[in-house]
Amino acid sequence: MGQEQTKSDGLKVSVLASGSSGNATYIETPHQKILVDAGLSGKKIEALMNSIGKTVADVDKILVTHEHGDHSLGVGVLARRYGLDVYANEATWEALTPKIGKLRPEQKHVFARDSEKVFADLEVQSFGVSHDAADPQFYLVQHANKTFAIVTDVGYVSEKIAGIVKNADGYLFECNHDTEMLRAGSYPW
């Protein structure tokens, strides 16, 4: 994939992968470089980063949306290999830790749902979504009055989510809603 969207104000977003086979989004500002999710092997994420002229060594931190493998597969290996800080909410950490292996305690950070963090020149707001995970959350990022919303793994956009992402300058939506598949499948109600 590796499709890059460049903003003149210094906010760059590259969707490295999106879908059931893996999710990873690279966000860059003049003073911050983050991955949102790392749902492919470390080797594959390295190759995708190289395809946009970057390397994981350029990354400052990883924000995790939830514990499913298509969002977290490479988190542990990349965090250990590059000494990256990883952010997730408490319930996600509880579900994620057995899947990604040991990280140093100083690498693990709690980013509570429905809260905001500032990383240098990048403001990030987390918000909860309806999805079959421990406590899934997605992110609205802002730099220099430009915003980008990441809303994947959601069957519908609630009024609350719509209000949060309203008027963003860019969106990454990944939704599928098949009522019959949900009724007949193994998904929880």
Secondary structure by P-SEA (a helix, b strand, c coil): cbbbbbbcccbbbbcccccccbbbbbbbcccbbbbccccccaaaaaaaaaaaccccccccbbbbcccccccccaaaaaaaacbbbbbbcaaaaaaccccccccccccccccccccccccccbbbbbbcccccccbbbbbbbbcccbbbbbbcccccccaaaaaaaccccccbbbbbbbaaaaaaccccc
